[in-house]
Amino acid sequence: MPQFIFAYHGGKTPETPEEGEKVMAEWMAWFGGMGDAVAVPGNPVGMSKTVSATGVADDGGANPLAGYSVVNAADIDTATEMAKGCPMVVSGNGTVEVAEIIEM
């Protein structure tokens, strides 16, 4: 079955331990709802650097990556439907970029 990467953009760091527990519960419920389709739950990521022919930028680029996951889905439309349930999307605090992982 094809695999798709979910690249998370946006979101915000929880401000209190209670908010962190709530956010984690939302993510775990979403992952749980997808069941075995979640191949790699992934993790949040720190600030990135953008490397180009002209040098290195420390700002994470125009749309910094916030985290990632890998899911199994029949096609990109199915994966996109799964991504609509992401807590970042539901809350309006972020977006999910969906792309198929191409086997080489």
N, C-alpha and C positions, 0 to 999 in steps of 0.2 A: 504494500500500500504506500502511496506517496506520502512524503513528510513535508510539512510546512513550518516555516519559522514565523513566530509572532514577535515582532520587534516593537517594544513598547516605547512610546514617546510621551513626555509630559508627566503628569501626576505630581504628588507632593509628599514629602516626608511627614509621617504622623507627628503631631506636636506633643502628644501625651502617651504614656504607656497604654491607657485605656483605648485611645484612638488607634494605636498600633495593633492591639488585640482585635478590635472590630474590623480593621482593614484586612488583617491576616485571615480572619474567619471568612470574610467575603471572598478572598482569593481561594481559600481551601474549598469553599462550597462550589465555586465555579469550576475548579479543577475536578472536584468530586463528581460534578454533573457531567463532565466529559469522559469520565471513567478511563478505560484503557487507551483512549485516543491520545492521552497526554504521554508522549514518549520521553520528554525531558522537561520537567517543570520549570527549570531555569532559575534565574536569580535576578535581582536588581543589579545594576552596574553603577560604578562611580563615574565621575566626570571624565570624558574622553578627550583625546587630542586628535586633531585632524591633520593627517600627513598628506602633503601634495608636493608637486614638483617645485613649488615656490617656497616650501618650508613647512613648519609645524605651527598650527594654531592651537592654543590652549582652551578655547571656549566651547568645545564640543560640537562645533558646527551650527548650521542653521536650525536643526531639529535634533538636539542631542538624544542619544539612546538612553532609555531609563532602565531597560531590562529585556529579557527574552524568554521564550519557551519554544519547544518543538512539539508539534502534534501530528498525529496520523489522520489523514482524511482522504476520502475518495477523489476529491478534486478541490480546486481553489474556491469554488462557490460554497462547498460544504465547510471548508476551513474558515471562510469569511463569515459564515453564519455563526460558527462557534465563537469567533472573535467578538461578535456583537455583545456577548454576555460578559466580557471582561469588565471587572470592577472599575477600571479607569475610564472605560467607554460609558458605562452605565451612569457613573457619577458626573460625567462631563469634564473630568480633570485630565484626560489624555486621549491618545489614539493608539491604534494597533495597526502596524503595517504587516500585511500577510504576503509571504512569498514562498513559492515551492522550492524545496531543496533539490537540486538536480544531481542525480547520481552520475559520477564520472567514471 
